[in-house]
C-alpha cells in the first residue's frame, strides 16, 4: 500500500513538541506506522462536526486522533493528548 504523508494541525503539533523526547520518538514511530497503514482502523471511532470519520489510537499513554484524506494521500493528525 502507498505510504500517506503525515500532516499535523497546530493543536497536534503543539502537543507533540511539548511532550518529552522519549514520547516524541515513540509518537513519531507510531505515526510513521499509521502512515504506512492508512486503512488501519482506530481503537475507537468518532465523527467530526463535518461528518468526517476520526480514528483515535492509543499509543502508550497518548491518544492520537487522525482522519485520512485519501484524495491527496495524507494522514491528518488533528489531536494528540496524554491520558
C-alpha positions as CSV (number, residue, x, y, z in Angstrom):
1,X,0.0,0.0,0.0
2,X,1.1,3.6,-0.7
3,X,2.5,5.5,2.3
4,X,0.5,8.6,3.1
5,X,2.1,11.8,4.2
6,X,1.6,12.7,7.9
7,X,0.3,16.3,8.3
8,X,0.0,17.8,11.8
9,X,-2.5,20.6,12.6
10,X,-1.5,23.3,15.0
11,X,-3.0,21.7,18.1
12,X,-1.4,18.3,17.5
13,X,1.9,19.8,16.6
14,X,2.0,21.8,19.8
15,X,1.2,18.7,21.9
16,X,3.9,16.8,20.1
17,X,6.5,19.4,20.6
18,X,6.0,19.9,24.3
19,X,6.0,16.1,25.0
20,X,9.2,14.7,26.3
21,X,12.0,13.4,24.0
22,X,11.1,9.7,24.6
23,X,7.4,10.4,24.0
24,X,8.2,12.3,20.8
25,X,10.3,9.4,19.5
26,X,7.6,6.9,20.3
27,X,4.8,9.0,18.8
28,X,6.7,9.7,15.6
29,X,7.4,6.0,15.2
30,X,3.7,5.3,15.8
31,X,2.6,8.0,13.3
32,X,5.0,6.6,10.7
33,X,3.4,3.2,11.2
34,X,0.0,4.7,10.6
35,X,1.2,6.5,7.5
36,X,2.3,3.1,6.1
37,X,-1.1,1.6,7.0
38,X,-3.6,4.3,6.3
39,X,-6.6,1.8,6.2
40,X,-5.9,0.6,9.8
41,X,-8.9,1.3,11.9
42,X,-8.6,3.2,15.1
43,X,-9.0,1.8,18.6
44,X,-12.3,3.8,18.5
45,X,-14.1,6.0,16.0
46,X,-15.5,9.5,16.4
47,X,-17.3,11.7,13.9
48,X,-16.3,15.3,13.4
49,X,-18.7,18.2,13.0
50,X,-18.0,18.0,9.3
51,X,-19.1,14.3,9.4
52,X,-15.6,13.0,8.9
53,X,-14.5,9.7,10.4
54,X,-11.9,10.4,13.1
55,X,-9.8,7.3,14.1
56,X,-8.5,7.5,17.6
57,X,-5.5,5.4,18.5
58,X,-4.0,4.6,21.9
59,X,-0.2,4.9,21.8
60,X,1.3,4.2,25.2
61,X,-0.3,6.9,27.4
62,X,-1.3,9.1,24.4
63,X,-4.4,9.4,22.3
64,X,-3.7,10.2,18.7
65,X,-6.7,11.4,16.6
66,X,-6.4,11.3,12.8
67,X,-8.5,11.5,9.7
68,X,-7.3,10.1,6.4
69,X,-7.6,12.2,3.3
70,X,-7.4,9.6,0.6
71,X,-7.8,12.1,-2.3
72,X,-4.4,13.6,-1.5
73,X,-2.9,10.6,0.4
74,X,-2.5,12.5,3.6
75,X,-2.8,11.3,7.2
76,X,-4.2,14.4,9.1
77,X,-3.1,14.3,12.7
78,X,-5.7,16.5,14.4
79,X,-5.0,15.9,18.1
80,X,-2.5,14.3,20.5
81,X,-3.3,14.2,24.1
82,X,-1.9,12.5,27.2
83,X,-4.3,10.2,29.1
